[in-house]
Amino acid sequence: MAWTDTPSSRRPSDFRTPAFVLLAVATLLEAYASLGAIGAPAFVVGPVGATLFALGCLALASGLTRSAPRQRHHFGEVSLLRASGLLVVTSLAFVIGVPGFGSRTVGAAELLVAVGWLIAAGTGELRSARRRHTASHPSRRSPDVIASVTGPRAH
């Protein structure tokens, strides 16, 4: 999983990817319920509930996409943060009563956030796999370790 190096309070958790996937599933179910695609009622009810859900998504996205020191956000994290921001704006427009912004618009924005969670999970895992591969590449090992593995050198 992402960031399998030594644990630190300044580094993201090893449980980011499973959290991203679980939040994607929860957001997807909420979006389908808001759109009326499934028979279940939406977990959040009304404009105020939709706004609280949107603010919760934005808070979780901000917390879970926190970068390690000297690291930038990757594409998936930026996508998730932007989709979460769009959901907040859409939910606030629904609360205010802007024409054209209803539960279906909020549901569509929730679908974008669900996709953002999955993109963040996928790109985070890809980045982690590349980092592990780079760290274990033979060119990164000291000459003493390579000499001990290959045996004595013949001159």
C-alpha positions in Angstrom: 0.0 0.0 0.0 1.0 3.6 -0.3 3.9 4.8 1.9 5.1 1.5 3.2 8.4 3.1 4.5 9.0 3.8 8.1 5.9 5.2 9.9 5.9 8.9 10.8 3.3 11.3 12.1 4.0 13.5 9.0 3.5 10.8 6.5 0.1 9.5 5.3 -1.2 6.2 6.7 -0.8 2.8 5.1 -4.6 2.6 5.2 -5.2 5.4 2.8 -6.1 3.1 -0.2 -8.6 1.0 1.7 -10.1 4.2 3.1 -10.4 5.7 -0.4 -12.2 2.6 -1.7 -14.6 2.4 1.3 -15.4 6.1 0.9 -15.9 5.6 -2.8 -18.4 2.9 -2.2 -20.3 5.0 0.4 -20.3 8.0 -1.9 -21.4 5.9 -4.8 -24.4 4.5 -2.8 -25.3 8.0 -1.7 -25.1 9.3 -5.3 -27.3 6.5 -6.6 -29.8 7.1 -3.8 -29.8 10.9 -4.5 -30.3 10.2 -8.2 -33.2 7.8 -7.5 -31.4 5.0 -9.3 -31.8 2.6 -6.4 -34.9 2.1 -4.2 -33.2 3.0 -1.0 -33.6 6.5 0.4 -30.5 8.7 0.5 -28.5 8.5 3.7 -28.5 12.3 4.0 -31.9 13.9 3.8 -32.6 17.3 2.3 -30.3 20.1 1.4 -28.7 20.5 4.8 -27.8 16.8 5.0 -26.4 17.0 1.5 -24.2 20.0 2.5 -23.0 18.2 5.7 -22.2 15.1 3.6 -20.3 17.4 1.1 -18.3 19.1 3.8 -17.5 15.7 5.3 -16.2 14.5 2.0 -14.1 17.6 1.6 -12.7 17.2 5.1 -11.8 13.5 4.6 -10.3 14.2 1.2 -8.2 17.0 2.6 -7.0 14.9 5.5 -6.4 11.7 3.5 -4.6 13.4 0.6 -2.1 15.2 2.9 1.3 14.8 1.2 4.5 13.7 2.8 7.2 16.4 3.3 8.5 17.7 0.0 6.0 15.7 -2.0 3.4 17.2 -4.3 -0.2 16.0 -4.7 -0.5 13.6 -7.6 -3.2 13.7 -10.3 -5.6 11.5 -8.4 -5.4 13.6 -5.2 -5.9 16.8 -7.1 -8.9 15.3 -8.9 -10.5 14.2 -5.6 -10.0 17.6 -4.0 -11.5 19.4 -6.9 -14.5 17.0 -7.1 -15.0 17.4 -3.4 -14.9 21.2 -3.8 -17.4 21.0 -6.6 -19.7 18.9 -4.4 -19.6 21.5 -1.7 -20.4 24.3 -4.2 -23.3 22.2 -5.7 -24.7 21.4 -2.3 -24.6 25.0 -1.2 -26.4 26.0 -4.4 -29.0 23.4 -3.5 -29.4 24.8 0.0 -29.7 28.4 -1.3 -32.2 27.3 -3.9 -30.5 28.3 -7.1 -32.7 27.2 -10.0 -31.4 24.1 -11.7 -29.6 22.8 -8.6 -31.6 19.9 -7.1 -31.0 16.5 -5.7 -30.1 15.1 -9.1 -27.4 17.7 -9.5 -26.0 16.9 -6.1 -26.2 13.2 -7.0 -24.2 13.8 -10.2 -21.5 15.7 -8.2 -21.4 12.8 -5.7 -20.7 10.5 -8.6 -17.8 12.6 -9.5 -16.5 12.5 -6.0 -16.8 8.7 -6.0 -14.8 8.5 -9.2 -12.3 10.9 -7.6 -11.9 8.5 -4.6 -11.2 5.6 -6.9 -8.7 7.6 -9.1 -6.9 8.7 -5.9 -6.7 5.1 -4.8 -5.4 3.9 -8.1 -2.8 6.5 -8.7 -1.6 6.3 -5.1 -1.0 2.6 -5.5 0.7 3.1 -8.8 3.0 5.7 -7.2 3.7 3.4 -4.3 4.6 0.5 -6.5 7.0 2.7 -8.5 8.6 3.9 -5.3 9.1 0.4 -4.0 10.5 -0.7 -7.4 12.9 2.2 -7.5 14.0 1.6 -3.9 14.8 -2.1 -4.5 16.5 -1.6 -7.9 20.1 -2.9 -7.9 21.5 0.5 -8.9 20.3 1.8 -5.5 22.3 -0.8 -3.5 25.7 -0.2 -2.2 28.7 -1.9 -3.9 29.4 -4.0 -0.8 26.0 -5.6 -0.9 26.3 -6.4 -4.6 29.8 -7.9 -4.0 28.5 -10.1 -1.2 25.7 -11.4 -3.4 27.8 -12.1 -6.5 30.7 -13.5 -4.6 34.4 -12.6 -4.7 35.6 -10.4 -7.5 38.0 -11.7 -10.0 40.5 -9.2 -11.2 
